[in-house]
Amino acid sequence: MRSLRALSRVYAGPRALTLCQLLAQAETDPDALPPASRALNRLEPLDRRRILSSFANLATTA
């Protein structure tokens, strides 16, 4: 959650505020994951692509 939140903040800045808040909440509350997923899907396509591709790259190399 923290990595995804950091990438969201870097790539989308204030446009990802809701997503970042929900990802922070999801660290301790799994019920926040579905709203976080919806917030991610509401981002502009370019923001979403950059976040997800960077996260996938990070996850496969770690």
C-alpha positions as CSV (number, residue, x, y, z in Angstrom):
1,M,0.0,0.0,0.0
2,R,2.8,2.4,0.8
3,S,4.6,1.9,-2.5
4,L,1.4,2.3,-4.5
5,R,0.5,5.4,-2.4
6,A,4.0,6.9,-3.0
7,L,3.8,6.3,-6.8
8,S,0.3,7.8,-6.9
9,R,1.5,10.9,-5.1
10,V,4.5,11.3,-7.4
11,Y,2.7,10.7,-10.7
12,A,-0.7,12.2,-10.0
13,G,0.0,14.6,-7.1
14,P,-3.2,16.3,-5.8
15,R,-5.3,14.4,-8.4
16,A,-4.7,11.3,-6.3
17,L,-5.5,12.7,-2.9
18,T,-8.5,10.5,-2.3
19,L,-6.6,7.4,-3.5
20,C,-3.7,8.2,-1.2
21,Q,-6.0,8.7,1.7
22,L,-7.7,5.4,1.1
23,L,-4.5,3.5,0.6
24,A,-3.2,4.8,3.9
25,Q,-6.4,3.7,5.5
26,A,-6.2,0.3,3.8
27,E,-2.9,-0.4,5.7
28,T,-5.0,-1.1,8.8
29,D,-8.5,-1.5,7.3
30,P,-9.0,-4.0,4.5
31,D,-12.5,-2.6,3.9
32,A,-10.8,0.5,2.4
33,L,-9.4,-1.6,-0.6
34,P,-12.5,-1.6,-2.8
35,P,-13.0,2.2,-2.5
36,A,-9.2,2.6,-3.2
37,S,-9.5,0.5,-6.3
38,R,-12.4,2.6,-7.5
39,A,-10.4,5.8,-6.8
40,L,-7.5,4.4,-8.8
41,N,-9.9,3.6,-11.7
42,R,-11.3,7.2,-11.6
43,L,-7.9,8.7,-12.3
44,E,-7.0,10.0,-15.7
45,P,-5.9,7.1,-17.9
46,L,-2.3,8.4,-18.2
47,D,-1.9,8.8,-14.5
48,R,-3.3,5.3,-13.9
49,R,-1.1,3.8,-16.5
50,R,2.0,5.4,-15.1
51,I,1.2,4.4,-11.5
52,L,0.3,0.8,-12.4
53,S,3.3,0.2,-14.8
54,S,5.7,1.6,-12.2
55,F,4.1,-0.5,-9.4
56,A,4.3,-3.6,-11.6
57,N,7.9,-3.0,-12.4
58,L,8.7,-2.4,-8.7
59,A,6.8,-5.6,-7.7
60,T,8.5,-7.8,-10.2
61,T,12.1,-6.6,-9.5
62,A,11.8,-6.6,-5.7
